[in-house]
Amino acid sequence: MEFRTATVVAKRLRQLGFELHLGRSVLKPEARVGLPPDVQLAEAYDSARRGGADPDLLRAFEFGFTAVVGVLHGTAPGPTTAIRFDLDALPIPEDATDAHAPYRGGYASVHAGCMHACGHDAHVAIGLGLARVLSEIRDALKGTVRLVFQPAEEGGRGAKAMVEAGAVDGVDHLIAIHIGMGLASGHLAPRTVGFLASAKFDVDFVGDMAHAGARPESGANALLAAAQAALGLHALPRHHAGRTRVNVGALQAGAGRNVIADKAKLVGELRGDDDAIVDYLIARARAVVDGAAIAHGVAATLQLVGRTTVADSDAVLAQSIVDAVQGVPGLSADAHPYPAYGSEDATYLMQRVQANGGDAVYCVVGSDLAADHHTPRFDIDETVLEPAIGALAKAVLALGASGPRLLPTS
């Protein structure tokens, strides 16, 4: 639903002379999962239109195709370097007290129940700042740069559809960035490793409503089935081959205290050290849900609505970036492995580039945080934005000069 943001990004890239690839051309329709209901998409689209989004650009994103790739060709042959920035926010109400700097300063979210609680707005700012710098130094640029602005990172829903559309095909070097993640301001960590694979799921329970006092036996309690499933999911057997994580994040059910609930919805996620462990957890989760449904005489449907995989940063590319950014004011960098922070669907982009013979890194831009990611008082240190832009620009120039790093074909 990032209609206005995608339009702002596309408009700025066009002003800077980038070649634009929008919507369906970089986001494969049948590869999308976990889409919001049509009514929510329509409301978000209309909100962007009323908010002054460029109508010609906005049409390219209709029905949730909110992806943008900007391409800039250098003046000499060279490799293709892609940098990925995610666009989306989170369904978290932003803190509305003077203890929260964005509220105090008048730049908190204007959308109730929604905020940038993970720094993706900073990623977009870095991406557009980088676009401006690259447009100004285009004469020194060798090869091609793709700035990949991806929707729906939260929930693992955007990257795979962009991969399937070919958004990173032909890329020699890929850099995905993220701000914060436990790294202090003034530091850059381009060699993140250890992301967990994950699966996101929704479960709908449908029973029969009844009067809880008069005829409780005539009902089929969807709320109790969902509650039993939630406990069973958190008790899933773990796996010897690696880490596992399970979380039921929300459960909604019921209409009143004296009514047997006929509907319930549960949403959650499963994580593991690799795809095989996540597949194991999915199979066990289905068994738990089916068992709870049978026990309470209700129907249940489990739907997968998002997925991430695993990929590690390439050490050689990480070192190349460290070498390139030496001398950027206010920034230090090293190529030591940096522990990942949960899961990330940029791993699909990394996997595709690596499978095609290129290299990829996930680069953390350090920032002191006012509160942790995914919390109402999350806020970044904005002084890190300019050094991050400078570092990425220097990395792009250096990678263009060094040429593609293609892996052996046999």
Phi and psi in degrees as a GROMACS rama.xvg file:
@    title "Ramachandran Plot"
@    xaxis  label "Phi"
@    yaxis  label "Psi"
@TYPE xy
-86.2797  48.458  GLU-2
-62.4565  -50.9898  PHE-3
-66.6611  -42.8494  ARG-4
-61.0485  -46.2406  THR-5
-60.9631  -37.6013  ALA-6
-68.6146  -41.3807  THR-7
-60.9749  -44.3776  VAL-8
-62.1536  -49.5643  VAL-9
-62.1983  -41.1462  ALA-10
-63.513  -42.4311  LYS-11
-68.2643  -41.4539  ARG-12
-62.414  -39.9841  LEU-13
-63.4487  -41.0309  ARG-14
-61.1509  -31.7781  GLN-15
-88.7053  2.77986  LEU-16
90.6256  14.1322  GLY-17
-79.8715  146.574  PHE-18
-78.5489  130.402  GLU-19
-102.297  138.398  LEU-20
-129.124  118.787  HIS-21
-126.544  154.831  LEU-22
57.6236  -127.02  GLY-23
-60.853  -23.8039  ARG-24
-70.7513  -18.5214  SER-25
-128.941  12.3924  VAL-26
-145.244  102.731  LEU-27
-69.6714  122.104  LYS-28
-55.8312  -49.2234  PRO-29
-75.2585  -8.07864  GLU-30
-92.0397  -5.32512  ALA-31
-77.1981  143.226  ARG-32
-135.613  161.828  VAL-33
62.5225  34.9661  GLY-34
-68.3033  145.429  LEU-35
-64.5156  159.577  PRO-36
-57.1759  151.061  PRO-37
-54.6687  -37.3085  ASP-38
-65.4536  -36.2441  VAL-39
-69.2997  -41.235  GLN-40
-60.928  -43.3211  LEU-41
-65.3817  -40.2903  ALA-42
-64.5952  -42.7496  GLU-43
-65.9253  -39.2845  ALA-44
-62.7578  -46.2709  TYR-45
-65.2475  -36.3191  ASP-46
-62.2445  -42.1099  SER-47
-64.6732  -41.0253  ALA-48
-62.9129  -45.85  ARG-49
-66.1513  -26.8806  ARG-50
-81.7959  5.13152  GLY-51
94.1116  14.7529  GLY-52
-62.4926  141.981  ALA-53
-56.8612  117.18  ASP-54
-64.4628  -33.7621  PRO-55
-67.8731  -42.7133  ASP-56
-71.3181  -37.9323  LEU-57
-59.1927  -37.0667  LEU-58
-60.2572  -29.3385  ARG-59
-66.7131  -20.8833  ALA-60
-102.621  1.5682  PHE-61
-56.6569  148.679  GLU-62
68.3672  20.5445  PHE-63
90.8044  17.9133  GLY-64
-91.8768  61.274  PHE-65
-92.5027  59.1164  THR-66
-121.502  144.209  ALA-67
-134.752  131.511  VAL-68
-124.962  122.609  VAL-69
-105.937  131.179  GLY-70
-117.152  131.529  VAL-71
-127.54  123.087  LEU-72
-94.7208  132.637  HIS-73
-75.8611  -179.253  GLY-74
-92.4249  0.819519  THR-75
-142.965  155.632  ALA-76
-62.402  153.634  PRO-77
173.815  -173.941  GLY-78
-74.3095  169.324  PRO-79
-102.596  120.412  THR-80
-112.547  129  THR-81
-114.093  141.105  ALA-82
-125.147  129.426  ILE-83
-104.991  133.44  ARG-84
-129.247  131.971  PHE-85
-95.3043  152.74  ASP-86
-106.611  -22.6861  LEU-87
-86.3674  162.027  ASP-88
-106.88  -165.777  ALA-89
-130.793  150.513  LEU-90
-79.7201  61.6366  PRO-91
-123.59  127.965  ILE-92
-67.4317  128.621  PRO-93
-76.9675  142.261  GLU-94
-56.8571  133.417  ASP-95
-118.936  49.6685  ALA-96
-128.491  163.855  THR-97
-68.5452  -9.43565  ASP-98
-71.2999  -14.996  ALA-99
-104.258  114.786  HIS-100
-56.8558  -43.2318  ALA-101
-59.5376  -37.4745  PRO-102
-68.9818  -45.4014  TYR-103
-61.1094  -36.3533  ARG-104
-90.4691  -3.23222  GLY-105
82.4128  21.5371  GLY-106
-127.316  29.6045  TYR-107
-75.9837  172.241  ALA-108
-58.465  140.088  SER-109
-99.1164  3.24285  VAL-110
-108.546  113.953  HIS-111
-58.2005  132.97  ALA-112
77.9229  10.5307  GLY-113
-141.871  134.028  CYS-114
-153.667  162.817  MET-115
-85.5123  84.4668  HIS-116
-96.5149  13.7581  ALA-117
-137.331  3.63744  CYS-118
89.1132  11.5598  GLY-119
-68.0004  -25.8978  HIS-120
-64.3135  -35.6962  ASP-121
-67.2824  -36.3083  ALA-122
-61.8901  -43.5278  HIS-123
-63.9282  -40.7341  VAL-124
-62.024  -42.482  ALA-125
-63.1305  -43.3871  ILE-126
-61.1606  -43.4655  GLY-127
-74.0814  -32.3301  LEU-128
-64.4472  -41.7976  GLY-129
-63.4271  -40.3474  LEU-130
-58.9301  -41.7718  ALA-131
-64.6031  -45.5473  ARG-132
-62.5091  -45.3298  VAL-133
-62.9476  -37.0096  LEU-134
-65.4112  -30.6463  SER-135
-79.1766  -24.5422  GLU-136
-113.251  25.9839  ILE-137
-57.5829  -33.8178  ARG-138
-61.6342  -24.8959  ASP-139
-94  -2.80152  ALA-140
-86.4953  128.579  LEU-141
-107.861  138.679  LYS-142
83.4408  -153.335  GLY-143
-129.526  143.49  THR-144
-117.264  133.021  VAL-145
-115.141  121.736  ARG-146
-97.9531  114.129  LEU-147
-103.696  110.365  VAL-148
-103.097  110.608  PHE-149
-106.262  132.058  GLN-150
-81.9564  166.926  PRO-151
54.7722  45.8453  ALA-152
-70.3317  -43.3206  GLU-153
-62.9583  124.515  GLU-154
91.9808  -2.14976  GLY-155
63.2632  51.4581  GLY-156
-121.89  -11.2291  ARG-157
-103.581  -39.914  GLY-158
-66.4822  -42.8769  ALA-159
-61.7047  -39.1828  LYS-160
-66.4518  -32.0215  ALA-161
-72.7799  -39.0643  MET-162
-59.2534  -46.5534  VAL-163
-66.1004  -22.846  GLU-164
-85.7339  -2.70923  ALA-165
84.5907  20.2845  GLY-166
-63.2772  -25.9171  ALA-167
-118.611  12.3648  VAL-168
-66.8467  140.087  ASP-169
81.9466  6.08928  GLY-170
-86.3245  131.334  VAL-171
-86.9806  -40.5532  ASP-172
-132.366  130.215  HIS-173
-121.311  132.259  LEU-174
-123.347  117.859  ILE-175
-102.726  140.992  ALA-176
-120.332  157.065  ILE-177
-152.748  139.848  HIS-178
-92.1188  148.24  ILE-179
85.9081  -115.827  GLY-180
55.7208  34.4159  MET-181
85.78  -1.60979  GLY-182
-95.7048  134.436  LEU-183
-73.2017  156.443  ALA-184
-55.6117  143.733  SER-185
92.4316  0.933951  GLY-186
-122.935  151.463  HIS-187
-129.179  130.294  LEU-188
-124.591  94.8979  ALA-189
-87.5371  7.70141  PRO-190
-126.222  64.3678  ARG-191
-75.5299  137.112  THR-192
-137.864  157.202  VAL-193
94.2972  20.8767  GLY-194
-61.6384  144.969  PHE-195
-86.8772  140.041  LEU-196
-70.7052  156.259  ALA-197
-153.138  159.795  SER-198
-135.278  133.934  ALA-199
-105.861  138.799  LYS-200
-141.526  151.662  PHE-201
-119.163  141.167  ASP-202
-126.113  127.365  VAL-203
-109.492  127.035  ASP-204
-109.093  133.58  PHE-205
-128.283  119.024  VAL-206
-121.421  -144.487  GLY-207
-129.528  131.806  ASP-208
-77.0948  146.81  MET-209
-156.994  162.451  ALA-210
-74.0775  122.923  HIS-211
-69.8941  -21.6703  ALA-212
-97.8529  -40.9516  GLY-213
-80.2697  -50.8766  ALA-214
-139.676  63.6541  ARG-215
-61.4007  -29.2496  PRO-216
-69.4252  -16.0542  GLU-217
-84.8732  -5.34735  SER-218
-96.9114  166.384  GLY-219
-128.587  112.685  ALA-220
-85.3201  101.045  ASN-221
-68.623  -31.9322  ALA-222
-63.4944  -46.803  LEU-223
-65.9471  -37.0549  LEU-224
-61.0763  -43.4583  ALA-225
-66.1429  -40.5821  ALA-226
-64.4571  -42.1866  ALA-227
-63.724  -40.7992  GLN-228
-64.2319  -39.2719  ALA-229
-61.006  -44.5182  ALA-230
-66.0766  -41.4872  LEU-231
-64.5958  -37.0168  GLY-232
-64.8832  -41.2393  LEU-233
-70.7477  -13.5501  HIS-234
-101.565  14.1191  ALA-235
-55.5119  138.991  LEU-236
-64.3472  137.463  PRO-237
-79.5443  -177.298  ARG-238
-126.546  138.221  HIS-239
-69.3823  -22.9041  HIS-240
-83.1582  -5.9274  ALA-241
169.826  -176.211  GLY-242
-66.2662  148.784  ARG-243
-135.761  151.412  THR-244
-139.398  141.138  ARG-245
-135.787  135.686  VAL-246
-149.138  128.591  ASN-247
-96.2433  113.61  VAL-248
-91.9566  -22.1405  GLY-249
-157.419  147.367  ALA-250
-143.619  121.708  LEU-251
-120.821  135.571  GLN-252
-165.492  157.113  ALA-253
88.988  158.916  GLY-254
-123.218  -21.7928  ALA-255
-175.967  165.873  GLY-256
-68.6907  -23.5623  ARG-257
-110.052  26.1917  ASN-258
-126.335  128.291  VAL-259
-67.9079  123.685  ILE-260
-71.549  127.494  ALA-261
-96.3857  -9.44697  ASP-262
-140.032  146.094  LYS-263
-152.502  149.822  ALA-264
-133.464  134.897  LYS-265
-128.351  135.667  LEU-266
-127.065  141.964  VAL-267
-161.392  -173.763  GLY-268
-148.086  155.48  GLU-269
-127.617  139.515  LEU-270
-136.657  150.348  ARG-271
-156.993  169.827  GLY-272
-67.5187  -20.1119  ASP-273
-153.323  174.94  ASP-274
-63.9674  -35.8988  ASP-275
-63.1255  -40.0455  ALA-276
-66.0634  -41.0695  ILE-277
-64.6165  -40.72  VAL-278
-59.574  -40.8667  ASP-279
-60.4149  -45.6781  TYR-280
-64.4109  -37.1074  LEU-281
-61.753  -46.1681  ILE-282
-61.6307  -42.6819  ALA-283
-68.1017  -37.1351  ARG-284
-62.8322  -40.9767  ALA-285
-61.5007  -39.9413  ARG-286
-64.6867  -41.7994  ALA-287
-62.3142  -45.7862  VAL-288
-64.2074  -45.8338  VAL-289
-62.4975  -40.2124  ASP-290
-63.9087  -42.6715  GLY-291
-65.0658  -38.1827  ALA-292
-64.629  -44.5753  ALA-293
-62.4566  -43.0344  ILE-294
-59.6002  -32.2559  ALA-295
-109.943  6.42933  HIS-296
67.8778  34.6244  GLY-297
-119.611  168.094  VAL-298
-96.8494  147.023  ALA-299
-140.341  140.299  ALA-300
-129.119  122.006  THR-301
-102.955  125.445  LEU-302
-122.324  129.763  GLN-303
-79.3071  127.964  LEU-304
-122.897  8.93263  VAL-305
-179.417  154.666  GLY-306
-154.918  143.202  ARG-307
-128.51  162.211  THR-308
-123.318  -159.876  THR-309
-122.603  146.789  VAL-310
-163.14  141.492  ALA-311
-109.703  151.851  ASP-312
-70.6665  143.547  SER-313
-78.7911  128.927  ASP-314
-64.7873  -38.8707  ALA-315
-66.4782  -43.9175  VAL-316
-65.1497  -40.7976  LEU-317
-59.0253  -43.8213  ALA-318
-65.7496  -37.1471  GLN-319
-60.4995  -40.1687  SER-320
-67.5647  -43.8478  ILE-321
-57.7796  -45.2732  VAL-322
-62.2849  -38.6791  ASP-323
-70.1557  -32.6817  ALA-324
-92.531  1.4702  VAL-325
-57.2332  134.281  GLN-326
95.184  -7.45648  GLY-327
-68.8154  122.541  VAL-328
-57.9112  136.445  PRO-329
74.1678  20.5663  GLY-330
-141.553  135.06  LEU-331
-123.434  153.895  SER-332
-147.269  148.928  ALA-333
-146.702  161.172  ASP-334
-101.455  20.5703  ALA-335
-67.6042  147.155  HIS-336
-58.2381  133.827  PRO-337
-115.064  129.416  TYR-338
-67.9027  135.307  PRO-339
-69.5781  163.905  ALA-340
-118.314  78.3457  TYR-341
86.851  -128.841  GLY-342
-128.371  160.575  SER-343
-156.625  130.705  GLU-344
-82.7995  -3.10113  ASP-345
-59.6344  -18.2122  ALA-346
-60.5024  -30.5594  THR-347
-65.4774  -41.4156  TYR-348
-64.1851  -44.2566  LEU-349
-61.909  -46.5151  MET-350
-57.3187  -45.1455  GLN-351
-63.7989  -45.2492  ARG-352
-63.4323  -44.9606  VAL-353
-64.2855  -39.6257  GLN-354
-66.1366  -27.4885  ALA-355
-87.9781  5.12542  ASN-356
100.06  2.69582  GLY-357
-96.544  -170.353  GLY-358
-129.442  161.919  ASP-359
-149.993  149.07  ALA-360
-137.902  155.773  VAL-361
-111.826  114.4  TYR-362
-108.242  119.937  CYS-363
-91.6207  127.098  VAL-364
-95.8519  109.816  VAL-365
-62.0713  142.804  GLY-366
-156.696  128.524  SER-367
-65.9835  135.334  ASP-368
-114.014  144.043  LEU-369
-73.5879  -29.4109  ALA-370
-156.482  167.299  ALA-371
-69.1283  162.459  ASP-372
-56.0673  147.373  HIS-373
65.2579  34.807  HIS-374
-131.535  157.305  THR-375
-63.5806  -21.5998  PRO-376
-105.631  17.2596  ARG-377
-57.3753  134.422  PHE-378
-160.953  145.34  ASP-379
-103.469  168.92  ILE-380
-89.4186  105.402  ASP-381
-72.0816  -10.4936  GLU-382
-69.4557  -12.1086  THR-383
-84.3948  -10.2781  VAL-384
-66.2172  -48.3046  LEU-385
-63.9048  -45.6654  GLU-386
-60.3372  -35.3068  PRO-387
-63.9781  -41.3562  ALA-388
-63.023  -45.9138  ILE-389
-61.827  -39.8624  GLY-390
-65.4311  -43.881  ALA-391
-65.9048  -39.0457  LEU-392
-62.5416  -43.519  ALA-393
-65.6422  -37.1227  LYS-394
-65.0273  -43.4551  ALA-395
-61.0141  -44.9856  VAL-396
-62.6243  -43.0876  LEU-397
-66.9861  -40.0189  ALA-398
-68.023  -34.8916  LEU-399
-64.2144  -38.5797  GLY-400
-72.5802  -30.4938  ALA-401
-85.7843  -18.4609  SER-402
86.47  175.803  GLY-403
-71.1333  147.614  PRO-404
-109.088  93.1815  ARG-405
-96.0774  136.659  LEU-406
-78.0573  157.898  LEU-407
-59.1168  147.91  PRO-408
-90.5275  -5.63213  THR-409
